[in-house]
């Protein structure tokens, strides 16, 4: 079977240079279909693998949010891109403190990779999860959804400012090597670029993620219609995307996105301002975004780390505090990662967002 890079080079030779969005969409699909990239033996480590504290706090947050919703039964507990099932496993273990919540949930997982579904079945089989290819297949009803490091893998469109104006960034060939280039045609007027780029210097790169905005809108419409909330945790900027953030990670090291497409993790920073706008337009109340470190502290990660450290065997307390620092510190995941919630307009402010200004639903 030819590698993804070989197949994509053939496509370019036959049809010409392709948008960055097509490279990213197809490479990410191939990547997750072919491998299990999570953890020390894979390509990257996400917050649930850093420490059990992450999933535990989200599990208690979900149980508390369910109570604030009035305790609906049944509740669709949904995770988008569950990876190896670690986050949800830890969340459900912690939620045993609220047995009524556990008795109300139906577990739904949005996952396309058969390989990862198998891992999720091992971790979560006792909860009889139901898998879906996309969120449109979720059954109606009240929902609490969690998307941790999901939006960063959605395909972005990139644009570069040339002497002739804004042009879409494409992937073409120089000999047999994949390379970036600018399209000949002007960017259509209907394509919305970040307003800050109106006076951008020559060579500037702009990014938009239509797929992310569409997904945020769909999540918002569901919670606005049926009740509930969607929690989005990812890395990125607010209020917008400035510059080229497309990146690749392979064996825990960064590399050019064009070096091993389909064999490396491709991602881009999430534009939380764009997701918030999409959610608000779709009828949801927007909470945040706020930094992950601040959110976790408000949920009690300092106290949880101290409790785990007190009960740890000799020599095991220090790794707990290292994980705590990685999740919360500004030079770890604490500032770059953000937390955004899209909730039903009548839902009380969820835990962690109490002092964060919320943007209401549209009139």
C-alpha positions in Angstrom: 0.0 0.0 0.0 1.5 3.4 -1.0 2.2 5.9 1.8 -0.1 8.9 2.2 2.7 11.2 0.9 3.1 9.1 -2.3 -0.6 9.1 -2.9 -0.8 12.9 -2.3 2.1 13.5 -4.7 0.2 11.5 -7.4 -2.9 13.6 -6.8 -0.9 16.8 -7.3 0.6 15.6 -10.5 -2.8 14.7 -11.8 -4.9 17.6 -10.5 -2.4 20.3 -9.6 -1.6 21.9 -6.2 -4.1 21.2 -3.4 -5.3 23.4 -0.6 -3.7 23.0 2.9 -7.1 22.0 4.1 -7.2 18.9 1.9 -3.8 17.8 2.9 -4.7 18.2 6.6 -8.0 16.5 6.4 -6.8 13.5 4.5 -3.5 13.2 6.3 -5.2 13.3 9.7 -7.7 10.7 8.6 -5.0 8.3 7.4 -2.9 9.0 10.6 -5.6 8.0 13.1 -6.8 5.1 11.0 -3.3 3.5 10.9 -2.0 4.0 14.4 -2.6 4.6 18.1 -0.6 7.8 18.7 -1.2 8.4 22.3 1.1 8.1 25.3 4.9 7.7 25.8 5.1 5.0 23.1 3.2 7.1 20.5 3.7 10.6 19.1 2.2 12.8 21.8 0.8 12.9 25.3 -2.5 14.7 26.1 -3.7 16.0 29.4 -5.5 12.8 30.5 -2.2 10.8 30.1 -0.3 13.5 32.0 -2.3 12.8 35.2 -5.5 11.1 36.4 -6.4 14.4 38.0 -7.5 15.9 34.7 -10.2 13.3 33.9 -11.2 13.1 37.6 -11.9 16.8 37.8 -13.9 16.8 34.5 -15.9 13.9 35.8 -16.9 15.8 38.9 -17.5 18.9 36.8 -19.9 16.9 34.6 -21.8 15.5 37.6 -22.1 19.0 39.1 -23.3 20.4 35.8 -25.9 17.7 35.5 -27.3 18.8 38.9 -27.3 22.4 37.7 -29.3 21.2 34.7 -31.9 19.7 37.1 -30.7 16.1 36.9 -32.3 15.0 33.6 -32.7 11.3 32.8 -31.4 10.0 30.6 -28.4 12.3 30.0 -26.2 11.8 26.9 -22.6 11.9 28.1 -20.6 12.5 25.0 -16.9 12.6 24.2 -15.5 13.8 20.9 -12.3 12.0 19.9 -11.9 9.9 23.1 -8.4 8.7 22.2 -7.6 5.7 24.4 -10.6 6.3 26.7 -8.3 7.5 29.5 -10.2 10.8 30.1 -13.6 9.2 30.3 -12.4 6.3 32.4 -11.0 8.6 35.0 -14.0 10.9 34.8 -16.5 8.0 35.4 -14.4 6.6 38.3 -14.4 10.0 40.0 -18.1 10.4 39.4 -18.9 7.4 41.5 -19.1 10.0 44.3 -22.4 11.0 42.6 -24.2 7.7 42.0 -27.4 9.4 40.7 -25.4 11.0 37.9 -23.9 7.6 36.9 -27.4 6.1 36.9 -28.6 8.8 34.5 -26.0 8.7 31.8 -25.8 7.0 28.4 -22.2 7.1 27.1 -21.7 8.1 23.5 -18.4 8.4 21.8 -17.7 10.2 18.5 -14.8 8.3 16.9 -14.0 7.1 13.3 -10.9 5.0 13.9 -11.6 1.3 14.4 -8.2 0.9 16.1 -9.0 3.6 18.7 -12.6 2.2 19.1 -11.0 -1.1 20.2 -9.0 0.7 22.8 -12.0 2.6 24.0 -14.0 -0.6 24.3 -11.3 -2.1 26.6 -11.3 1.0 28.8 -15.0 1.7 28.8 -16.8 -1.5 27.9 -18.5 -1.7 31.3 -20.5 1.4 30.4 -21.8 0.0 27.1 -20.7 3.0 25.0 -22.4 3.7 21.7 -20.0 4.9 18.9 -20.9 7.5 16.2 -19.0 8.6 13.1 -20.2 12.3 13.6 -22.1 14.3 16.1 -25.1 14.5 13.7 -25.8 10.9 14.6 -26.2 11.5 18.3 -29.7 10.9 19.6 -31.7 13.9 20.7 -31.9 14.8 24.4 -30.0 16.6 27.1 -26.2 16.3 26.6 -22.9 17.1 28.3 -20.2 16.9 25.7 -16.4 17.1 26.2 -13.9 17.7 23.4 -10.3 17.6 24.6 -7.7 18.3 21.9 -10.3 17.6 19.2 -10.7 20.9 17.4 -7.0 21.3 16.8 -7.0 18.4 14.4 -9.8 19.8 12.2 -8.6 21.0 8.8 -7.7 24.7 8.4 -7.5 26.9 5.4 -4.4 29.1 5.1 -4.0 32.3 3.1 -0.8 34.2 2.4 -0.6 37.9 1.5 1.3 38.3 -1.8 2.1 41.4 -3.9 -1.1 40.6 -5.8 -3.2 40.3 -2.6 -4.4 37.5 -0.5 -4.0 34.0 -2.1 -4.9 30.6 -0.7 -1.9 28.6 0.4 -1.6 25.4 -1.5 0.6 22.3 -1.4 2.5 21.6 -4.6 5.7 19.9 -5.8 9.2 20.9 -6.4 10.6 17.9 -8.2 9.4 15.1 -5.9 9.2 17.2 -2.7 6.0 18.6 -1.2 6.2 22.4 -0.8 3.9 25.3 0.0 2.9 27.8 -2.7 0.3 30.5 -3.3 -2.7 30.1 -5.6 -2.8 32.2 -8.7 -6.4 33.2 -8.2 -7.6 35.9 -5.7 -9.4 34.8 -2.5 -13.1 35.0 -3.1 -14.8 37.9 -1.4 -17.1 35.4 0.4 -14.1 34.0 2.3 -13.9 35.6 5.8 -10.4 36.4 6.8 -9.5 37.7 10.3 -10.2 41.5 10.4 -6.8 42.2 11.9 -5.2 41.2 8.6 -6.7 44.1 6.7 -3.4 46.0 7.1 -1.1 43.0 7.4 2.5 43.2 6.1 3.5 41.3 2.9 4.0 37.6 3.5 1.5 37.4 6.4 -0.4 34.1 6.9 -4.0 34.0 7.9 -5.9 30.9 9.0 -9.5 30.0 9.3 -11.2 26.7 10.3 -14.6 26.4 8.7 -14.9 22.8 10.0 -14.4 24.0 13.6 -16.9 26.8 13.3 -19.5 24.4 11.8 -18.9 21.8 14.6 -19.1 24.5 17.3 -22.4 25.7 15.8 -23.8 22.2 15.6 -22.9 21.5 19.3 -24.4 24.8 20.3 -27.7 24.2 18.4 -28.0 20.8 20.1 -27.5 22.1 23.7 -29.7 25.2 22.9 -32.5 22.8 21.6 -32.3 19.9 24.0 -30.4 21.3 27.0 -26.9 20.8 28.3 -23.4 22.1 27.6 -20.4 21.4 25.4 -16.9 21.8 27.0 -14.1 22.5 24.5 -10.5 22.2 25.8 -7.6 22.8 23.3 -4.6 25.0 22.6 -4.8 28.2 20.7 -5.2 31.9 20.7 -7.8 34.4 21.7 -9.1 36.6 20.1 -7.8 35.1 16.9 -5.2 33.3 14.8 -2.2 35.3 13.6 0.5 33.6 11.6 1.2 30.0 10.5 0.3 27.6 13.3 0.2 24.4 11.3 2.5 21.9 13.0 3.5 18.3 13.0 4.7 16.1 15.8 6.2 12.7 15.4 7.8 10.6 18.1 7.3 13.6 20.5 9.3 15.9 18.3 8.2 18.7 16.0 8.9 18.6 12.3 7.7 20.1 9.1 4.1 19.3 8.3 5.2 18.3 4.8 7.9 15.9 5.9 5.8 12.8 6.9 2.1 13.6 6.3 -0.1 10.8 7.3 2.6 9.5 9.6 2.8 12.5 12.0 0.2 14.3 14.1 -0.9 17.4 12.2 -2.7 20.1 14.1 -3.2 23.9 14.3 -4.0 26.4 17.0 -7.7 26.8 17.7 -9.4 30.2 17.2 -11.5 30.3 20.3 -13.0 33.7 19.3 -14.4 32.1 16.1 -15.8 29.1 18.0 -17.5 31.5 20.5 -19.1 33.5 17.7 -20.3 30.4 16.0 -21.8 29.1 19.3 -23.5 32.4 20.1 -25.0 32.6 16.6 -26.4 29.1 17.0 -28.2 30.0 20.2 -25.9 29.0 23.0 -24.6 31.0 25.9 -20.9 31.2 25.8 -18.7 30.9 28.9 -15.0 31.7 28.6 -12.6 31.0 27.2 -10.2 31.0 30.2 -6.8 29.4 30.6 -6.7 25.7 31.4 -4.6 26.2 34.5 -7.1 28.7 36.0 -10.0 26.4 35.1 -8.4 23.4 36.8 -7.5 25.4 39.9 -11.1 26.5 40.2 -12.2 22.9 40.1 -9.7 22.0 42.9 -6.6 20.5 41.2 -4.4 22.0 44.0 -6.3 20.1 46.7 -6.5 16.9 44.6 -2.7 16.9 44.0 -2.1 17.5 47.7 -4.4 14.6 48.6 -2.7 12.2 46.1 0.7 13.3 47.3 -0.1 12.6 50.9 -1.2 9.1 50.1 1.7 8.4 47.7 4.5 5.9 48.5 8.0 7.2 49.1 9.3 8.9 46.0 5.9 9.0 44.2 4.8 12.4 45.4 7.2 14.4 43.2 5.8 13.0 39.9 2.3 14.1 41.1 3.4 17.7 41.5 5.3 17.6 38.2 2.1 16.5 36.5 0.2 19.3 38.3 2.7 21.8 37.1 2.6 20.6 33.5 -1.2 20.9 33.5 -1.4 24.3 35.2 1.8 26.3 34.8 2.2 29.1 32.2 5.3 27.3 30.8 3.3 24.1 30.5 -0.3 23.7 29.4 -1.7 26.2 31.8 -1.8 29.3 29.5 -1.6 28.0 25.9 -4.6 25.6 26.5 -8.0 27.3 26.9 -11.4 26.1 28.1 -14.6 27.2 26.4 -18.2 26.2 27.2 -21.3 26.4 25.0 -24.4 26.0 27.1 -28.2 26.3 27.0 -29.2 29.9 27.6 -31.1 29.0 30.8 -28.3 26.8 32.3 -26.8 28.3 35.4 -23.1 29.3 35.1 -21.1 26.1 35.2 -18.4 25.4 37.8 -15.1 27.1 36.9 -16.7 30.0 35.0 -18.3 31.8 37.9 -16.3 35.0 37.5 -15.7 34.8 33.8 -18.0 37.2 31.7 -20.4 35.1 29.7 -21.7 36.1 26.3 -25.5 35.6 26.1 -27.5 34.0 23.3 -28.5 36.2 20.4 -31.7 38.2 20.8 
